[in-house]
Amino acid sequence: MWHYSTGSFYYEGVNSFLKNFSDVKIVFFEDLSTRPQQTLKEICTFLNVDNGFNFDTNIKFSQSGKAKNILIKTLTKRDGLLGYMRLLVLKFIPRSLLQKISSNWIEKENTPLFPSSISN
């Protein structure tokens, strides 16, 4: 349904850009993760915009995790009536407040950026 496997094949898309545009900047996720300020300044320079802006890279959006119990897992579903109620809550309550509240309910998973199974 989400086409995860085909979405990870970048060659055709990147190659098409390289063939059709004279100036292409490729940004790696690892660069954004390990040196975000420098990478964002490089992007600004490439786009020919002021690179003096100080980006706040401390805010992390949509960090994944798993519910600590079945009740929280049920309440955080994105489908059916509960999914609709979730959208209403997100519309009226600031995300920053929801993140503070949910930090006690969601257990963050520590997933390596590059799993050892694919690095060999």
Rosetta silent file (secondary structure, phi, psi, omega in degrees, C-alpha in Angstrom):
SEQUENCE: MWHYSTGSFYYEGVNSFLKNFSDVKIVFFEDLSTRPQQTLKEICTFLNVDNGFNFDTNIKFSQSGKAKNILIKTLTKRDGLLGYMRLLVLKFIPRSLLQKISSNWIEKENTPLFPSSISN
SCORE:     score description
SCORE:     0.000 S_00000001
   1 L     0.000  -41.043 -175.888    0.000    0.000    0.000 S_00000001
   2 L   -95.748   -6.767  178.347    2.733    2.493    0.857 S_00000001
   3 L    56.936   41.664 -178.691    5.268    1.302   -1.751 S_00000001
   4 H   -60.060  -44.119 -175.341    8.114    1.409    0.750 S_00000001
   5 H   -67.477  -41.842 -179.662   10.392   -0.844   -1.216 S_00000001
   6 H   -73.325  -26.019  178.792   10.022    0.977   -4.532 S_00000001
   7 H   -69.622  -15.066 -178.810   10.352    4.350   -2.793 S_00000001
   8 L   -92.256   -0.210  177.434   13.878    3.475   -1.731 S_00000001
   9 L   -94.277  100.026 -171.758   15.188    3.128   -5.280 S_00000001
  10 L   -92.164  -17.397 -170.277   16.537    6.597   -5.970 S_00000001
  11 H   -53.503  -50.909 -175.719   18.690    6.035   -9.038 S_00000001
  12 H   -61.674  -44.128 -179.548   16.047    6.659  -11.699 S_00000001
  13 H   -66.296  -46.084  179.269   14.720    9.823  -10.070 S_00000001
  14 H   -64.745  -44.072 -179.994   18.149   11.295   -9.333 S_00000001
  15 H   -60.292  -39.139  178.526   19.427   10.359  -12.778 S_00000001
  16 H   -63.206  -42.607  177.228   16.447   12.095  -14.381 S_00000001
  17 H   -63.623  -44.684 -178.927   17.208   15.308  -12.480 S_00000001
  18 H   -62.314  -34.300  179.387   20.878   15.125  -13.417 S_00000001
  19 H   -74.824  -33.731 -171.153   19.976   14.698  -17.104 S_00000001
  20 H  -100.771  -11.011 -179.778   17.364   17.476  -17.196 S_00000001
  21 L  -127.736  143.811 -176.854   18.851   20.180  -14.972 S_00000001
  22 L   -82.307  -21.796 -176.608   22.242   21.832  -15.174 S_00000001
  23 L  -133.165  108.309 -176.639   22.585   22.485  -11.434 S_00000001
  24 L  -126.455  134.067  175.419   21.504   19.802   -8.954 S_00000001
  25 L  -112.808  125.174  178.260   22.269   19.563   -5.235 S_00000001
  26 L  -105.500  127.256 -178.643   21.956   16.164   -3.613 S_00000001
  27 L  -115.962  128.018  178.951   21.529   16.152    0.165 S_00000001
  28 L   -92.323  141.006  178.250   22.033   13.003    2.194 S_00000001
  29 H   -56.973  -38.577  179.847   19.914   12.320    5.270 S_00000001
  30 H   -58.745  -39.173  178.303   23.081   11.404    7.163 S_00000001
  31 H   -65.094  -41.529  177.194   24.431   14.934    6.547 S_00000001
  32 H   -64.559  -32.731 -179.012   21.220   16.478    7.893 S_00000001
  33 H   -77.554  -41.325 -172.481   21.466   14.220   10.950 S_00000001
  34 H   -91.179  -29.144  179.664   25.146   14.630   11.755 S_00000001
  35 L  -144.077   67.283 -172.675   25.762   18.253   10.737 S_00000001
  36 H   -62.118  -43.922 -177.731   22.390   19.946   10.275 S_00000001
  37 H   -61.350  -47.086 -179.271   23.496   23.609   10.534 S_00000001
  38 H   -64.038  -42.442 -179.414   26.255   23.230    7.951 S_00000001
  39 H   -64.945  -42.326  179.120   24.031   21.238    5.584 S_00000001
  40 H   -66.060  -36.842  176.169   21.193   23.773    5.819 S_00000001
  41 H   -64.880  -39.506  177.354   23.622   26.629    5.124 S_00000001
  42 H   -63.158  -39.586  178.494   24.878   24.729    2.056 S_00000001
  43 H   -64.499  -44.342  178.145   21.289   24.330    0.852 S_00000001
  44 H   -60.166  -44.191  178.425   20.638   28.063    1.328 S_00000001
  45 H   -60.840  -44.418  178.983   23.809   28.897   -0.610 S_00000001
  46 H   -60.400  -40.759 -179.475   22.765   26.528   -3.402 S_00000001
  47 L   -79.389   -3.045  179.084   19.311   28.163   -3.557 S_00000001
  48 L    64.207   40.177  174.884   20.969   31.569   -3.600 S_00000001
  49 L  -119.254  162.927 -177.956   19.236   32.738   -0.420 S_00000001
  50 L   -56.846  121.226 -178.906   20.728   34.277    2.727 S_00000001
  51 L   -95.883   13.489  179.997   22.554   31.495    4.569 S_00000001
  52 L   -85.440   -1.731 -179.716   22.901   33.562    7.751 S_00000001
  53 L   -68.547  137.636  178.664   19.648   32.264    9.204 S_00000001
  54 L   -96.570  100.034 -178.921   20.079   30.280   12.414 S_00000001
  55 L   -72.791  137.545  174.998   17.911   27.187   12.014 S_00000001
  56 L   -88.473  102.421 -177.629   16.559   25.607   15.197 S_00000001
  57 L   -99.325   11.307  178.695   17.481   21.970   14.697 S_00000001
  58 L   -83.247  -20.779 -179.091   16.674   20.933   18.275 S_00000001
  59 L   -80.302  125.690  179.486   12.968   20.407   17.547 S_00000001
  60 L  -113.532  120.039 -179.944   12.272   16.828   16.461 S_00000001
  61 L   -99.946  145.888  172.789    8.958   16.152   14.755 S_00000001
  62 L    53.322   43.902  174.503    7.223   12.794   14.394 S_00000001
  63 L   -72.358  133.435 -175.977    9.744   10.760   16.301 S_00000001
  64 L   -81.257  164.314  178.326    8.564    7.194   16.293 S_00000001
  65 E  -178.110 -176.611  177.756    8.052    4.993   19.274 S_00000001
  66 E  -129.212  148.575 -178.730    5.662    2.408   20.609 S_00000001
  67 E   -64.454  143.300 -179.020    2.866    2.685   23.125 S_00000001
  68 L   -77.828  -20.383  178.023    3.684    1.461   26.604 S_00000001
  69 L  -148.287  169.801 -174.165    0.306   -0.252   27.029 S_00000001
  70 H   -66.013  -33.517  179.276   -2.708   -1.467   25.015 S_00000001
  71 H   -63.629  -47.597  179.525   -4.950    1.468   26.038 S_00000001
  72 H   -65.814  -38.334  177.715   -2.508    4.051   24.665 S_00000001
  73 H   -60.388  -41.836  179.149   -1.987    1.941   21.556 S_00000001
  74 H   -66.739  -42.685 -177.365   -5.749    1.952   20.957 S_00000001
  75 H   -70.193  -20.822 -178.109   -6.095    5.696   21.576 S_00000001
  76 L   -98.353    7.544  177.596   -3.334    6.579   19.124 S_00000001
  77 L   -62.605  150.801 -176.747   -4.781    4.656   16.175 S_00000001
  78 L  -105.741    9.628 -178.408   -5.216    6.684   13.013 S_00000001
  79 L  -122.312  166.072  176.967   -8.274    4.939   11.597 S_00000001
  80 H    65.670 -158.651 -178.049  -11.986    4.799   12.356 S_00000001
  81 H   -61.703  -41.031  179.260  -13.694    6.980   14.949 S_00000001
  82 H   -63.382  -34.635  176.917  -10.575    7.193   17.118 S_00000001
  83 H   -64.805  -39.900  177.495   -8.631    8.451   14.112 S_00000001
  84 H   -65.556  -43.342  178.947  -11.190   11.212   13.583 S_00000001
  85 H   -63.445  -37.695  178.136  -11.051   12.145   17.265 S_00000001
  86 H   -60.488  -42.661  178.435   -7.251   12.221   17.040 S_00000001
  87 H   -62.310  -39.790  177.716   -7.459   14.757   14.204 S_00000001
  88 H   -63.254  -44.266  179.255   -9.769   16.951   16.294 S_00000001
  89 H   -60.980  -45.125 -179.594   -7.375   16.842   19.240 S_00000001
  90 H   -63.503  -28.241 -178.725   -4.441   17.741   16.960 S_00000001
  91 H   -74.029  -33.331 -172.029   -6.431   20.665   15.574 S_00000001
  92 H  -107.393  -16.297 -178.912   -7.175   22.271   18.945 S_00000001
  93 L  -114.621  128.621 -179.022   -4.272   21.339   21.223 S_00000001
  94 L   -56.347  138.278 -178.721   -0.737   22.549   20.426 S_00000001
  95 H   -58.111  -37.738 -178.780    1.565   19.756   19.275 S_00000001
  96 H   -60.790  -38.901  177.935    4.241   20.832   21.777 S_00000001
  97 H   -68.314  -42.788  178.525    1.809   20.222   24.663 S_00000001
  98 H   -62.277  -37.073  179.106    0.763   16.842   23.261 S_00000001
  99 H   -66.122  -39.139  177.817    4.409   15.830   22.946 S_00000001
 100 H   -64.921  -43.209 -179.644    5.064   16.699   26.594 S_00000001
 101 H   -65.623  -46.198 -174.218    1.993   14.740   27.726 S_00000001
 102 H   -74.576  -13.223 -178.551    2.687   11.725   25.527 S_00000001
 103 L   -59.438  -24.141  177.648    6.341   11.468   26.532 S_00000001
 104 L   -85.020  -15.372 -174.970    5.198    9.366   29.508 S_00000001
 105 L  -102.329  -21.705 -175.601    3.053    7.096   27.349 S_00000001
 106 E  -111.538  132.381  178.469    5.302    6.401   24.389 S_00000001
 107 E   -98.300  116.979 -179.360    8.544    4.484   24.602 S_00000001
 108 E   -69.264  138.645  178.460   11.080    5.755   22.074 S_00000001
 109 L   -97.686  132.613  179.439   12.756    3.057   20.065 S_00000001
 110 L   -91.756   95.751 -178.516   16.485    3.348   19.571 S_00000001
 111 L  -107.280  124.876 -179.730   16.946    2.424   15.934 S_00000001
 112 L   -64.485  148.462  179.520   20.415    2.855   14.432 S_00000001
 113 L   -61.508  -42.046  179.053   20.678    5.143   11.402 S_00000001
 114 L  -126.302   97.087 -178.924   22.439    2.430    9.447 S_00000001
 115 L   -57.119  141.639 -178.064   21.613   -1.083   10.717 S_00000001
 116 H   -61.095  -23.320 -178.247   24.613   -3.401   10.774 S_00000001
 117 H   -67.250  -23.076 -179.741   22.693   -5.925    8.664 S_00000001
 118 H  -106.371   -5.005 -176.902   22.967   -3.699    5.582 S_00000001
 119 H   -84.459  -12.252 -178.109   26.432   -2.252    6.145 S_00000001
 120 L   -84.334    0.000    0.000   28.273   -5.474    5.288 S_00000001
